[in-house]
Every structure is written in structure tokens, then in C-alpha cells.
Amino acid sequence: MLTQDTFFLSVRELGDAIRTRKISPVELTEGYLERCRTIGAKLNAIAALTPELALSQAKQAEAEIKAGHYRGPLHGVPYAVKDLVAVKGYPTTWGAPPYAHQQFDYNATLIERLNEAGAVLLAKAAMIELAGGLGYSGGEASLTGPARNPWNPDCWTCGSSSGSGAMVSAGLAPWALGSDTRGSILCPSAWCNVTGMRPSFGRVSRYGSMAISQSLDKLGPMARSAEDCALVLNVIGGHDPKDHDSVSAHSRKFVFAETDPKNGKPLRIGRLTNMFVHSDADGEKAVDAACEVYQKAGCTVERCEFPDGPYEEVQGLIGGMESANAFTELIDSGRCKELKDPVGRINGYISKQYSSSDYLHAQQIRTMLMRRADALFDRYDVVVALSQPGVATPLPTAATRDSSRPAASRTAASRGNRSSHEPDGVSSLCGWPAVGVPCGFNAKKLPFGMQIMGRGLDDAGVLRAARLYQQHTDWHKQHPVV
């Protein structure tokens, strides 16, 4: 019989129970679907359920495992996918009113890979419209309404993978797929107390997913633990000829075994000290405490600074120009007026004023900045920082909505001067892999997250560091009462 705790088990734990036939994939899927219908509706976490598909896949998994045909750790395990990924025969709305009835007649590459692994698709998770590609003011910029944080429903989950964060946090799915162009996996992971991974650029195929920024977009898992993220990446990662930015078949491959904390030499960790102009003091203390955990586990930890440079500005310019190109039809047709957020309705027109020369100059500066930042990993295996400057923010009410500040202004305001940086902006621009792990709570029981970043294509290295931390802490095992 399934209990409340069952729905908060990890992918590894559920997979083992399914393999040994202690848990029925069908019963588990039915249980998650019921939670999605009830709790999910209260949190605005779900764009669409896929119950017919889910139950069909669960019944197939149960029959195959009973017959001795076990496909691996995801076989029979339910999941959700952000609603910018194509699933044949189901709506893929991109979270935006202009695409509310959009469907595709094919599956994205990663959906095909998860089908081959025997995973069970429960739902399309809610998201910020166009994943924030044309900008937005806050959590209300979504076709399904603002996603509510399971730790405090009056607060937001962060975006743009807002529904994915809420679903995993609330026990509506053991893991979900998110996308990240600049923090859209890492911010919801921090605010919802889940473990989220943004893989290296090109590690996971984007074929069949909505494009925002061709040189910045990544897809990755949000789950209960770093081990879970590694199990998922082992399935969805790898070269795909349908995605021209996919890592080469001859590039450094992701090897799950290399994420085992027992493998390799003791980690050299850099604790970044120049992230954010203003950050929560208790959050910074939580990261310092995490560094002490690493030291006790045999790692070396040094305080260090991220090299100076206009990383966030360049990331913003490139992202804005590529997004305007991705949504050319929406902008030129005037259908931007159908978007829910006032920033999104006008931002595309602003970004289209940049020239091809501006774009080329930004990419040239990007190359220089990436080379400068990469030198950090000559000294350290990974670098760590607070994921977000603070905890989950309240959703606006009727009284506060008009005075809320647009998200588009956050970067300039939070930096204040060029000697400070935001980990999402710098690591995304550089194409680095990053894992966000829970690392504590404030006095109001809202979670903090720590971001662990590594050199490009060293996805196994950041997962190894995250798994080591989670071997010695239990923040990731705590979940809200919903």
C-alpha cells in the first residue's frame, strides 16, 4: 500500500522498489495522478495531465518487469516534462496564450529516449510564457496562472520552470524536466528545495523543444537528489544528429559511474565571494556551512573571486537578440499583444533594434570572457556560490501588483557594480554544467540553494561534488507539508 512518504521517495528508491516488484508502476502512477489533480490544481503547477499515456506506459512497464525485461532505473518511474517539449498528440502551449492550442505530431528526442527507458509521463508542467524569452515581470506571466510554492503558497516558485519545481517539491512527481537559458532550472530548484541540474551546453538534445536562445538554451532534470539527476542524464544525454548544437559523438561522454563520490581524488573547491551585491546573510552562512561539510569530507576549500567582466550584460544582449529571432513571427505579426505580461508584449520590439554587427561583437566578447572564466578550473574542480540572493518572494496581491518591479530590471539593480556577478548569468554564458542543491532554510522555513559549477562538459564532476555533499547532509530529503 502506498503511503504519503512513498510520493517523496527518490528515483533510485522508486526504481529499486519497482524492479523488485515491491511497488506496482500502475498503482504508483494512479497515486501520482490523483495528487496532480488535487494538490497540483491548488499550486497551478500543471499545464496538462497525460493520464491515458501514463497508465498505458505504466501497464506496459509492469508487464515487462514481470516478464523479466527490465530496462533500467527509470523503468516504470513517473515524471513530468516542462510544457515547451513536444509530446505527440498532446498540447505544447509554451505557457503562452498565442499557443494555447498548439500540438505537434512528433516527440522530442528526449521524450523518445525516456520512452525507450520505460519512464512514465504524468503531465506537462506549467511554465512562464515563452520561458521568459521575451521578458516578464513575475509569476503571473503564465497561461495557467502563477505557480505557487509548496513551502508557502503565497510565494512564487521562481521561473521559468515554475511548474516543474512545484511538482517535484510537492510530491506530484519524483522528477521533472526543466529548461534553463539563464537560471530557469536553478532558481526554482533553490526556492522549492529540490535538486536541479543544468547540463553543459549541447549535452542534452533540444530537438522538439521550444527555442529561446540558440546558443544558451539547455534542458535538464529537477529531482530529489543529485544521484537522481545523474540517473536521468544518463538516459537523456548524448549526441543527437537532429540538434546541430548537440555535443559531438567524439566529445567527452557523460559516464554515470564517474559521479560516484568514492571515485577520483579529493575535490578542490573554490568558494566564490563576489556573487551578488546584496544577498541574504543566512544564505551565505548556509553556503559557508556547506563548505565546512566538504572540508570534513576531505576536500580542500579556498575562497576565490570570479574574474571581472561584463558577463551578465553580454548574456543579456545575446539572449535578447536570439529570442527576438526565435519569435520573429510572433513579433512581426503583432501577436505579442496576446501575451499576459506587459514586458513580454514590448521587449521583442526593443531587441529587434540591435544589428547583426552588435550580435557578432557580443559573441566575440563572449569568447574572450569564456576563456578568462575557464581559467578558474585550472585551480579548482568546482566552484560554489549561493544559488539566489534570497528566498522565495511573495506573489503580488491586488494591493502590491502595481508596485512590483519588472524582472527585466533585476540584473542591473542586483549587481550595482561590475565587480559582483550572478552565478546564473556567468555560468550560463560560459555553457558550464551546474547543479543546484538544497543547503538550508531561513527562519520562516523557506529554502536556500547552493549552486555547484564546473568546467564545460564536466557534468560528472559537478554531480560528483553534489552527491558527496548530499551523502553528508539531509536538506534534500526534507519536503513541505501539502
LUMDRENKOL-98810 format. One record per residue (C-alpha): residue number from 1; residue in one letter; x, y, z. Coordinates in nm, 4 decimals, decimal comma, always signed. Example, Ala and Ser with C-alpha at 12.3 -4.5 7.8 and 13.67 -1.06 7.14 Angstrom:
! LUMDRENKOL-98810
> 1_A_+1,2300_-0,4500_+0,7800;
> 2_S_+1,3670_-0,1060_+0,7140;
***
This chain:
! LUMDRENKOL-98810
> 1_M_+0,0000_+0,0000_+0,0000;
> 2_L_+0,1284_+0,3446_-0,0894;
> 3_T_+0,1784_+0,5988_+0,1881;
> 4_Q_+0,2356_+0,9748_+0,1829;
> 5_D_+0,6096_+0,9113_+0,2149;
> 6_T_+0,6069_+0,6971_-0,0991;
> 7_F_+0,5484_+1,0039_-0,3141;
> 8_F_+0,8626_+1,1706_-0,1799;
> 9_L_+1,0947_+0,8777_-0,2483;
> 10_S_+1,3838_+0,9332_-0,4853;
> 11_V_+1,4062_+0,7995_-0,8393;
> 12_R_+1,6635_+0,5469_-0,7172;
> 13_E_+1,4393_+0,4279_-0,4345;
> 14_L_+1,1300_+0,4047_-0,6524;
> 15_G_+1,3217_+0,2312_-0,9298;
> 16_D_+1,4574_-0,0311_-0,6907;
> 17_A_+1,1119_-0,0923_-0,5416;
> 18_I_+0,9596_-0,1279_-0,8881;
> 19_R_+1,2379_-0,3604_-1,0063;
> 20_T_+1,1887_-0,5892_-0,7052;
> 21_R_+0,8098_-0,5630_-0,7528;
> 22_K_+0,7517_-0,4099_-0,4085;
> 23_I_+0,5687_-0,1223_-0,5784;
> 24_S_+0,3390_-0,1517_-0,8784;
> 25_P_+0,4084_+0,1064_-1,1520;
> 26_V_+0,0344_+0,1223_-1,2194;
> 27_E_-0,0588_+0,1846_-0,8565;
> 28_L_+0,2212_+0,4396_-0,8245;
> 29_T_+0,1110_+0,6210_-1,1391;
> 30_E_-0,2511_+0,6301_-1,0248;
> 31_G_-0,1377_+0,7747_-0,6924;
> 32_Y_+0,0676_+1,0493_-0,8532;
> 33_L_-0,2138_+1,1343_-1,0961;
> 34_E_-0,4555_+1,1779_-0,8063;
> 35_R_-0,2101_+1,4108_-0,6297;
> 36_C_-0,1721_+1,6045_-0,9537;
> 37_R_-0,5478_+1,6503_-0,9820;
> 38_T_-0,5850_+1,7743_-0,6249;
> 39_I_-0,2650_+1,9337_-0,4962;
> 40_G_-0,1436_+2,0272_-0,8445;
> 41_A_-0,4559_+2,2285_-0,9123;
> 42_K_-0,4049_+2,4324_-0,5933;
> 43_L_-0,0471_+2,5148_-0,6928;
> 44_N_-0,1096_+2,5977_-1,0620;
> 45_A_+0,1704_+2,3511_-1,1271;
> 46_I_+0,0328_+2,1609_-1,4264;
> 47_A_-0,0404_+2,2666_-1,7830;
> 48_A_-0,1985_+1,9338_-1,8819;
> 49_L_-0,2218_+1,5828_-1,7426;
> 50_T_-0,1470_+1,2864_-1,9699;
> 51_P_-0,3386_+1,0117_-1,7838;
> 52_E_-0,4121_+0,7838_-2,0798;
> 53_L_-0,0496_+0,7822_-2,1869;
> 54_A_+0,0747_+0,7462_-1,8290;
> 55_L_-0,1418_+0,4475_-1,7452;
> 56_S_-0,0617_+0,2803_-2,0770;
> 57_Q_+0,3115_+0,3195_-2,0146;
> 58_A_+0,2772_+0,2054_-1,6517;
> 59_K_+0,0869_-0,1096_-1,7519;
> 60_Q_+0,3466_-0,1862_-2,0167;
> 61_A_+0,6297_-0,1380_-1,7658;
> 62_E_+0,4607_-0,3628_-1,5117;
> 63_A_+0,4102_-0,6408_-1,7671;
> 64_E_+0,7673_-0,6142_-1,8968;
> 65_I_+0,9233_-0,6258_-1,5498;
> 66_K_+0,7042_-0,9218_-1,4539;
> 67_A_+0,8269_-1,0977_-1,7679;
> 68_G_+1,1914_-1,0305_-1,6743;
> 69_H_+1,2518_-0,7482_-1,9240;
> 70_Y_+1,3900_-0,4685_-1,7072;
> 71_R_+1,5076_-0,1601_-1,8941;
> 72_G_+1,6901_+0,0223_-1,6157;
> 73_P_+1,6474_+0,2635_-1,3217;
> 74_L_+1,3750_+0,4757_-1,4888;
> 75_H_+1,1602_+0,1793_-1,5915;
> 76_G_+0,8094_+0,2377_-1,4559;
> 77_V_+0,9095_+0,5607_-1,2775;
> 78_P_+0,6715_+0,8555_-1,3407;
> 79_Y_+0,7920_+1,2045_-1,4384;
> 80_A_+0,6699_+1,5389_-1,5739;
> 81_V_+0,8030_+1,7497_-1,8594;
> 82_K_+0,8025_+2,1270_-1,8944;
> 83_D_+0,5418_+2,2372_-2,1458;
> 84_L_+0,7919_+2,3558_-2,4043;
> 85_V_+0,8847_+1,9984_-2,5027;
> 86_A_+0,6852_+1,8309_-2,7796;
> 87_V_+0,4839_+1,5227_-2,6834;
> 88_K_+0,2963_+1,3708_-2,9746;
> 89_G_-0,0795_+1,4159_-2,9533;
> 90_Y_-0,0791_+1,6479_-2,6519;
> 91_P_-0,0854_+2,0284_-2,6261;
> 92_T_+0,2508_+2,2040_-2,6074;
> 93_T_+0,1469_+2,5571_-2,5186;
> 94_W_+0,4833_+2,7140_-2,4318;
> 95_G_+0,2923_+2,8656_-2,1394;
> 96_A_+0,1617_+3,1432_-2,3655;
> 97_P_-0,1899_+3,2402_-2,4825;
> 98_P_-0,0920_+3,2659_-2,8538;
> 99_Y_-0,0012_+2,8952_-2,8481;
> 100_A_-0,2756_+2,7669_-2,6151;
> 101_H_-0,3985_+2,5093_-2,8712;
> 102_Q_-0,0654_+2,4147_-3,0280;
> 103_Q_+0,0128_+2,0454_-3,0841;
> 104_F_+0,2921_+1,8573_-3,2577;
> 105_D_+0,2728_+1,5246_-3,4389;
> 106_Y_+0,6102_+1,4014_-3,3145;
> 107_N_+0,8039_+1,3544_-2,9907;
> 108_A_+1,1101_+1,5489_-2,8864;
> 109_T_+1,4315_+1,3436_-2,8857;
> 110_L_+1,4490_+1,3267_-2,5087;
> 111_I_+1,0876_+1,2031_-2,4904;
> 112_E_+1,1834_+0,9226_-2,7298;
> 113_R_+1,4831_+0,8396_-2,5097;
> 114_L_+1,2688_+0,8331_-2,1975;
> 115_N_+1,0156_+0,6122_-2,3764;
> 116_E_+1,2964_+0,3693_-2,4587;
> 117_A_+1,3952_+0,3719_-2,0902;
> 118_G_+1,0387_+0,2802_-1,9910;
> 119_A_+0,9644_+0,6018_-1,7995;
> 120_V_+0,6026_+0,7064_-1,7393;
> 121_L_+0,4915_+1,0560_-1,8438;
> 122_L_+0,2388_+1,2024_-1,5986;
> 123_A_+0,1970_+1,5612_-1,7114;
> 124_K_+0,3139_+1,8692_-1,8934;
> 125_A_+0,4383_+2,1043_-1,6211;
> 126_A_+0,3326_+2,4694_-1,6149;
> 127_M_+0,5843_+2,7362_-1,7113;
> 128_I_+0,6363_+3,1080_-1,7595;
> 129_E_+0,5154_+3,2137_-2,1049;
> 130_L_+0,7809_+3,1527_-2,3714;
> 131_A_+1,0092_+3,0529_-2,0810;
> 132_G_+1,0730_+3,4225_-2,0305;
> 133_G_+1,2195_+3,4521_-2,3780;
> 134_L_+1,0721_+3,7977_-2,4337;
> 135_G_+1,0992_+3,9009_-2,0695;
> 136_Y_+0,8418_+3,9062_-1,7916;
> 137_S_+0,7545_+4,0825_-1,4661;
> 138_G_+0,6802_+3,7900_-1,2351;
> 139_G_+0,5000_+3,4647_-1,1703;
> 140_E_+0,1663_+3,5737_-1,3156;
> 141_A_+0,3150_+3,5661_-1,6662;
> 142_S_+0,1825_+3,2194_-1,7404;
> 143_L_-0,1113_+3,0723_-1,9288;
> 144_T_-0,2006_+2,8665_-1,6204;
> 145_G_-0,1527_+3,1457_-1,3652;
> 146_P_+0,1231_+3,1906_-1,1055;
> 147_A_+0,2825_+2,8696_-0,9794;
> 148_R_+0,2600_+2,8582_-0,6022;
> 149_N_+0,5455_+2,7418_-0,3834;
> 150_P_+0,4649_+2,4275_-0,1812;
> 151_W_+0,6662_+2,5666_+0,1126;
> 152_N_+0,4403_+2,8724_+0,1231;
> 153_P_+0,1599_+2,9014_-0,1343;
> 154_D_+0,1657_+3,2797_-0,1003;
> 155_C_+0,5130_+3,2738_-0,2545;
> 156_W_+0,6321_+3,2030_-0,6055;
> 157_T_+0,8368_+2,9044_-0,7219;
> 158_C_+1,0599_+3,1191_-0,9466;
> 159_G_+1,0755_+3,0598_-1,3214;
> 160_S_+1,0672_+2,9752_-1,5875;
> 161_S_+1,0488_+2,6043_-1,4930;
> 162_S_+0,7944_+2,7048_-1,2303;
> 163_G_+0,5614_+2,4063_-1,2544;
> 164_S_+0,8481_+2,1570_-1,2662;
> 165_G_+0,9841_+2,2926_-0,9380;
> 166_A_+0,6423_+2,2874_-0,7703;
> 167_M_+0,5615_+1,9341_-0,8894;
> 168_V_+0,8810_+1,7770_-0,7571;
> 169_S_+0,8718_+1,9750_-0,4331;
> 170_A_+0,5092_+1,8836_-0,3586;
> 171_G_+0,5479_+1,5139_-0,4375;
> 172_L_+0,3435_+1,5272_-0,7581;
> 173_A_+0,6271_+1,3612_-0,9494;
> 174_P_+0,9636_+1,2204_-0,8382;
> 175_W_+1,1408_+1,4205_-1,1086;
> 176_A_+1,0609_+1,6641_-1,3855;
> 177_L_+1,2313_+1,8086_-1,6865;
> 178_G_+1,3085_+2,1804_-1,6947;
> 179_S_+1,4863_+2,4147_-1,9308;
> 180_D_+1,7498_+2,6739_-1,8488;
> 181_T_+1,8685_+2,9697_-2,0528;
> 182_R_+1,9607_+3,1795_-1,7516;
> 183_G_+1,8669_+3,0159_-1,4235;
> 184_S_+1,5305_+2,8663_-1,5165;
> 185_I_+1,6212_+2,5309_-1,3600;
> 186_L_+1,8483_+2,6577_-1,0855;
> 187_C_+1,6207_+2,9267_-0,9409;
> 188_P_+1,3094_+2,7048_-0,8987;
> 189_S_+1,5327_+2,4329_-0,7553;
> 190_A_+1,6624_+2,6731_-0,4906;
> 191_W_+1,3240_+2,8187_-0,3988;
> 192_C_+1,1460_+2,4808_-0,3947;
> 193_N_+1,4187_+2,2788_-0,2138;
> 194_V_+1,4806_+2,0333_-0,4964;
> 195_T_+1,7998_+1,9319_-0,6734;
> 196_G_+1,8226_+2,0651_-1,0276;
> 197_M_+2,0835_+2,0238_-1,2979;
> 198_R_+2,1585_+2,2449_-1,5933;
> 199_P_+2,3853_+2,0245_-1,8088;
> 200_S_+2,6690_+2,1537_-2,0245;
> 201_F_+2,5600_+2,3280_-2,3417;
> 202_G_+2,4857_+2,0614_-2,6023;
> 203_R_+2,4833_+1,7681_-2,3589;
> 204_V_+2,1055_+1,7123_-2,3955;
> 205_S_+1,9326_+1,7345_-2,7321;
> 206_R_+1,6902_+2,0233_-2,7745;
> 207_Y_+1,5240_+1,8784_-3,0847;
> 208_G_+1,1494_+1,9113_-3,0351;
> 209_S_+1,1716_+2,1803_-2,7676;
> 210_M_+1,0887_+2,5481_-2,7991;
> 211_A_+1,3913_+2,7608_-2,8865;
> 212_I_+1,4569_+3,0795_-2,6933;
> 213_S_+1,8260_+3,1396_-2,7369;
> 214_Q_+2,0048_+2,9036_-2,9754;
> 215_S_+2,3461_+2,9425_-2,8112;
> 216_L_+2,2255_+2,9451_-2,4484;
> 217_D_+1,9328_+2,7000_-2,4137;
> 218_K_+1,9753_+2,3769_-2,2157;
> 219_L_+1,7385_+2,1055_-2,0907;
> 220_G_+1,7905_+1,9194_-1,7662;
> 221_P_+1,6365_+1,7285_-1,4743;
> 222_M_+1,4924_+1,8527_-1,1442;
> 223_A_+1,4699_+1,5778_-0,8849;
> 224_R_+1,5102_+1,4743_-0,5224;
> 225_S_+1,8870_+1,4235_-0,5334;
> 226_A_+2,1996_+1,4625_-0,7403;
> 227_E_+2,2052_+1,0857_-0,7898;
> 228_D_+1,8576_+1,1084_-0,9421;
> 229_C_+1,9761_+1,3827_-1,1782;
> 230_A_+2,2685_+1,1638_-1,2798;
> 231_L_+2,0377_+0,8681_-1,3487;
> 232_V_+1,8190_+1,0847_-1,5714;
> 233_L_+2,1120_+1,2481_-1,7519;
> 234_N_+2,2475_+0,9015_-1,8247;
> 235_V_+1,9314_+0,8413_-2,0308;
> 236_I_+1,8638_+1,1778_-2,1952;
> 237_G_+2,2226_+1,2914_-2,2588;
> 238_G_+2,4372_+1,2264_-2,5637;
> 239_H_+2,4797_+1,3217_-2,9272;
> 240_D_+2,1729_+1,3780_-3,1433;
> 241_P_+2,2162_+1,4424_-3,5180;
> 242_K_+1,8810_+1,6269_-3,5161;
> 243_D_+2,0279_+1,9028_-3,2968;
> 244_H_+2,3173_+2,0769_-3,4708;
> 245_D_+2,4433_+2,2132_-3,1353;
> 246_S_+2,4488_+1,8673_-2,9803;
> 247_V_+2,7852_+1,7560_-2,8419;
> 248_S_+2,9844_+1,5547_-3,0894;
> 249_A_+2,9758_+1,1783_-3,0668;
> 250_H_+3,3524_+1,2046_-3,0119;
> 251_S_+3,3292_+1,4611_-2,7299;
> 252_R_+3,3784_+1,3802_-2,3648;
> 253_K_+3,0921_+1,1470_-2,2769;
> 254_F_+2,8887_+1,1529_-1,9597;
> 255_V_+2,9634_+0,8421_-1,7520;
> 256_F_+2,7324_+0,7791_-1,4576;
> 257_A_+2,9973_+0,5849_-1,2629;
> 258_E_+3,2174_+0,8972_-1,2556;
> 259_T_+2,9577_+1,0728_-1,0391;
> 260_D_+3,0268_+0,8309_-0,7517;
> 261_P_+3,1844_+1,0341_-0,4678;
> 262_K_+3,4230_+0,7478_-0,3951;
> 263_N_+3,5875_+0,7869_-0,7361;
> 264_G_+3,8766_+1,0202_-0,8077;
> 265_K_+4,0987_+1,2446_-0,5975;
> 266_P_+3,9693_+1,4715_-0,3176;
> 267_L_+3,7868_+1,7669_-0,4660;
> 268_R_+3,9399_+2,1129_-0,4934;
> 269_I_+3,6572_+2,3579_-0,4311;
> 270_G_+3,6520_+2,7328_-0,4894;
> 271_R_+3,4071_+2,9286_-0,2743;
> 272_L_+3,3101_+3,2328_-0,4853;
> 273_T_+3,2949_+3,5505_-0,2765;
> 274_N_+3,1897_+3,8144_-0,5321;
> 275_M_+2,8448_+3,6883_-0,6242;
> 276_F_+2,5566_+3,9357_-0,5790;
> 277_V_+2,5868_+4,2856_-0,4363;
> 278_H_+2,3147_+4,2150_-0,1817;
> 279_S_+2,2453_+3,8601_-0,0666;
> 280_D_+2,0774_+3,7009_+0,2320;
> 281_A_+2,3286_+3,6746_+0,5184;
> 282_D_+2,1753_+3,3484_+0,6392;
> 283_G_+2,2002_+3,2093_+0,2858;
> 284_E_+2,5697_+3,2943_+0,2690;
> 285_K_+2,6194_+3,1280_+0,6072;
> 286_A_+2,4459_+2,8189_+0,4705;
> 287_V_+2,6968_+2,8007_+0,1829;
> 288_D_+2,9857_+2,8521_+0,4269;
> 289_A_+2,8472_+2,5652_+0,6356;
> 290_A_+2,8318_+2,3529_+0,3199;
> 291_C_+3,1988_+2,4275_+0,2581;
> 292_E_+3,2763_+2,3044_+0,6099;
> 293_V_+3,0954_+1,9816_+0,5221;
> 294_Y_+3,3227_+1,9464_+0,2204;
> 295_Q_+3,6337_+2,0073_+0,4280;
> 296_K_+3,5318_+1,7422_+0,6812;
> 297_A_+3,4815_+1,5040_+0,3884;
> 298_G_+3,8464_+1,5563_+0,2832;
> 299_C_+3,8094_+1,8287_+0,0199;
> 300_T_+4,0164_+2,1445_+0,0019;
> 301_V_+3,8177_+2,4690_+0,0005;
> 302_E_+3,9549_+2,8121_-0,0875;
> 303_R_+3,7795_+3,1459_-0,1089;
> 304_C_+3,8126_+3,2944_-0,4564;
> 305_E_+3,6666_+3,5593_-0,6839;
> 306_F_+3,5074_+3,5234_-1,0218;
> 307_P_+3,7111_+3,7178_-1,2806;
> 308_D_+3,5865_+4,0636_-1,3678;
> 309_G_+3,3977_+4,1291_-1,6901;
> 310_P_+3,0568_+4,2148_-1,8368;
> 311_Y_+2,9312_+3,8558_-1,8309;
> 312_E_+2,5681_+3,9312_-1,7441;
> 313_E_+2,5435_+4,2182_-1,9910;
> 314_V_+2,6771_+4,0049_-2,2757;
> 315_Q_+2,4500_+3,7176_-2,1775;
> 316_G_+2,1539_+3,9541_-2,1753;
> 317_L_+2,2379_+4,1009_-2,5154;
> 318_I_+2,2893_+3,7652_-2,6837;
> 319_G_+1,9819_+3,6165_-2,5182;
> 320_G_+1,7668_+3,9123_-2,6173;
> 321_M_+1,8771_+3,9135_-2,9798;
> 322_E_+1,8440_+3,5374_-3,0217;
> 323_S_+1,4997_+3,5403_-2,8575;
> 324_A_+1,3805_+3,8150_-3,0918;
> 325_N_+1,4935_+3,5975_-3,3807;
> 326_A_+1,3260_+3,2860_-3,2369;
> 327_F_+0,9926_+3,4670_-3,2033;
> 328_T_+1,0107_+3,6732_-3,5226;
> 329_E_+0,6665_+3,5631_-3,6435;
> 330_L_+0,5050_+3,6459_-3,3091;
> 331_I_+0,6674_+3,9890_-3,3015;
> 332_D_+0,6162_+4,0848_-3,6664;
> 333_S_+0,2530_+3,9711_-3,6657;
> 334_G_+0,1739_+4,1839_-3,3629;
> 335_R_+0,0515_+3,8810_-3,1690;
> 336_C_+0,2829_+3,9778_-2,8830;
> 337_K_-0,0147_+4,1771_-2,7591;
> 338_E_-0,1762_+3,8429_-2,6657;
> 339_L_+0,0940_+3,7669_-2,4085;
> 340_K_-0,0074_+3,8011_-2,0453;
> 341_D_+0,2868_+4,0089_-1,9303;
> 342_P_+0,3349_+4,3744_-2,0311;
> 343_V_+0,7129_+4,3320_-2,0550;
> 344_G_+0,6772_+4,0429_-2,2981;
> 345_R_+0,4425_+4,2451_-2,5166;
> 346_I_+0,7091_+4,5072_-2,5951;
> 347_N_+1,0501_+4,3531_-2,5256;
> 348_G_+1,0797_+4,1764_-2,8608;
> 349_Y_+1,0457_+4,5020_-3,0487;
> 350_I_+1,3276_+4,6514_-2,8439;
> 351_S_+1,5586_+4,3534_-2,9010;
> 352_K_+1,4973_+4,3646_-3,2773;
> 353_Q_+1,6631_+4,7078_-3,2879;
> 354_Y_+2,0064_+4,5513_-3,2411;
> 355_S_+2,2094_+4,4839_-3,5547;
> 356_S_+2,3966_+4,1785_-3,6795;
> 357_S_+2,7136_+4,3725_-3,6041;
> 358_D_+2,6031_+4,4113_-3,2404;
> 359_Y_+2,5448_+4,0367_-3,2237;
> 360_L_+2,8849_+3,9487_-3,3678;
> 361_H_+3,0609_+4,1872_-3,1306;
> 362_A_+2,8777_+4,0353_-2,8335;
> 363_Q_+2,9803_+3,6845_-2,9407;
> 364_Q_+3,3413_+3,7942_-2,9803;
> 365_I_+3,3426_+3,9379_-2,6299;
> 366_R_+3,1754_+3,6194_-2,5079;
> 367_T_+3,4648_+3,4093_-2,6390;
> 368_M_+3,7131_+3,6250_-2,4500;
> 369_L_+3,5084_+3,6102_-2,1297;
> 370_M_+3,4668_+3,2329_-2,1505;
> 371_R_+3,8426_+3,1878_-2,1829;
> 372_R_+3,9005_+3,4128_-1,8822;
> 373_A_+3,6432_+3,2312_-1,6683;
> 374_D_+3,7630_+2,8843_-1,7689;
> 375_A_+4,0991_+2,9529_-1,6019;
> 376_L_+3,9252_+2,9053_-1,2649;
> 377_F_+3,9218_+2,5324_-1,3303;
> 378_D_+4,2980_+2,5170_-1,3564;
> 379_R_+4,2866_+2,5616_-0,9773;
> 380_Y_+3,9524_+2,4097_-0,8791;
> 381_D_+3,7436_+2,1105_-0,9794;
> 382_V_+3,4225_+2,3002_-0,8998;
> 383_V_+3,3246_+2,6434_-0,7708;
> 384_V_+3,0266_+2,7095_-0,5448;
> 385_A_+2,8027_+3,0025_-0,4541;
> 386_L_+2,4581_+3,0807_-0,3204;
> 387_S_+2,2125_+2,9985_-0,5999;
> 388_Q_+1,9895_+3,3017_-0,5487;
> 389_P_+2,0414_+3,6171_-0,3431;
> 390_G_+1,7381_+3,5389_-0,1292;
> 391_V_+1,4491_+3,3012_-0,0665;
> 392_A_+1,1166_+3,2729_-0,2481;
> 393_T_+0,9386_+3,6043_-0,2928;
> 394_P_+0,5700_+3,6690_-0,2249;
> 395_L_+0,3348_+3,6647_-0,5204;
> 396_P_+0,1785_+4,0056_-0,5796;
> 397_T_-0,1635_+4,0773_-0,4380;
> 398_A_-0,4155_+4,3294_-0,5667;
> 399_A_-0,2595_+4,5836_-0,3313;
> 400_T_+0,1023_+4,5240_-0,4367;
> 401_R_+0,0736_+4,4311_-0,8059;
> 402_D_+0,1136_+4,7818_-0,9477;
> 403_S_+0,4261_+4,8495_-0,7435;
> 404_S_+0,6065_+4,5259_-0,8283;
> 405_R_+0,9273_+4,5752_-1,0220;
> 406_P_+0,9721_+4,4033_-1,3599;
> 407_A_+1,2086_+4,1078_-1,3629;
> 408_A_+1,3887_+4,2643_-1,6574;
> 409_S_+1,5445_+4,5201_-1,4232;
> 410_R_+1,6720_+4,2723_-1,1653;
> 411_T_+2,0194_+4,2190_-1,3087;
> 412_A_+2,1327_+4,5784_-1,3149;
> 413_A_+1,9816_+4,6516_-0,9762;
> 414_S_+2,1206_+4,3448_-0,8033;
> 415_R_+2,4730_+4,3907_-0,9329;
> 416_G_+2,5171_+4,7574_-0,8732;
> 417_N_+2,8772_+4,7424_-0,9934;
> 418_R_+3,0748_+4,5209_-1,2259;
> 419_S_+3,2863_+4,3624_-0,9513;
> 420_S_+2,9933_+4,1434_-0,8479;
> 421_H_+2,8247_+3,8761_-1,0559;
> 422_E_+2,5276_+3,6410_-1,0652;
> 423_P_+2,6125_+3,2709_-1,0919;
> 424_D_+2,3219_+3,2036_-1,3301;
> 425_G_+2,4389_+3,4667_-1,5758;
> 426_V_+2,8073_+3,3824_-1,5814;
> 427_S_+2,7773_+3,0031_-1,5858;
> 428_S_+2,5030_+3,0067_-1,8478;
> 429_L_+2,7024_+3,2326_-2,0787;
> 430_C_+3,0017_+3,0000_-2,0480;
> 431_G_+2,7997_+2,6829_-2,1122;
> 432_W_+2,9117_+2,5300_-1,7833;
> 433_P_+2,7248_+2,2478_-1,6122;
> 434_A_+2,5753_+2,3399_-1,2759;
> 435_V_+2,3835_+2,1576_-1,0047;
> 436_G_+2,1649_+2,3377_-0,7524;
> 437_V_+2,1382_+2,1585_-0,4178;
> 438_P_+1,9305_+2,2424_-0,1089;
> 439_C_+2,1518_+2,3748_+0,1724;
> 440_G_+1,9256_+2,5107_+0,4453;
> 441_F_+1,6239_+2,7196_+0,5464;
> 442_N_+1,5589_+3,0636_+0,6842;
> 443_A_+1,3588_+3,1365_+0,9985;
> 444_K_+1,0330_+3,1221_+0,8008;
> 445_K_+1,1135_+2,7725_+0,6686;
> 446_L_+1,1868_+2,8911_+0,3150;
> 447_P_+1,4762_+2,7084_+0,1492;
> 448_F_+1,8171_+2,8230_+0,0310;
> 449_G_+2,0098_+2,6576_-0,2517;
> 450_M_+2,3778_+2,6289_-0,3366;
> 451_Q_+2,4968_+2,6241_-0,6972;
> 452_I_+2,7890_+2,3962_-0,7879;
> 453_M_+2,9553_+2,4830_-1,1201;
> 454_G_+3,2230_+2,3041_-1,3227;
> 455_R_+3,4168_+2,3231_-1,6471;
> 456_G_+3,2257_+2,2693_-1,9696;
> 457_L_+3,1417_+1,9016_-2,0367;
> 458_D_+3,2456_+1,8024_-1,6830;
> 459_D_+2,8868_+1,7129_-1,5961;
> 460_A_+3,0059_+1,4112_-1,3996;
> 461_G_+3,2342_+1,6317_-1,1895;
> 462_V_+2,9617_+1,8677_-1,0660;
> 463_L_+2,7311_+1,5734_-0,9978;
> 464_R_+3,0066_+1,4011_-0,8034;
> 465_A_+3,0502_+1,7124_-0,5880;
> 466_A_+2,6742_+1,7372_-0,5350;
> 467_R_+2,6401_+1,3702_-0,4453;
> 468_L_+2,9270_+1,3999_-0,1968;
> 469_Y_+2,7547_+1,6914_-0,0242;
> 470_Q_+2,4246_+1,5052_-0,0095;
> 471_Q_+2,5927_+1,1998_+0,1400;
> 472_H_+2,6716_+1,4137_+0,4450;
> 473_T_+2,3537_+1,6255_+0,4681;
> 474_D_+1,9806_+1,5704_+0,4565;
> 475_W_+1,8461_+1,9075_+0,3393;
> 476_H_+1,7375_+1,7462_+0,0116;
> 477_K_+1,5303_+1,4881_+0,2000;
> 478_Q_+1,3079_+1,7490_+0,3635;
> 479_H_+0,9779_+1,8260_+0,1953;
> 480_P_+0,6810_+2,0538_+0,2604;
> 481_V_+0,3543_+1,9524_+0,4194;
> 482_V_+0,0973_+1,9769_+0,1409;
***
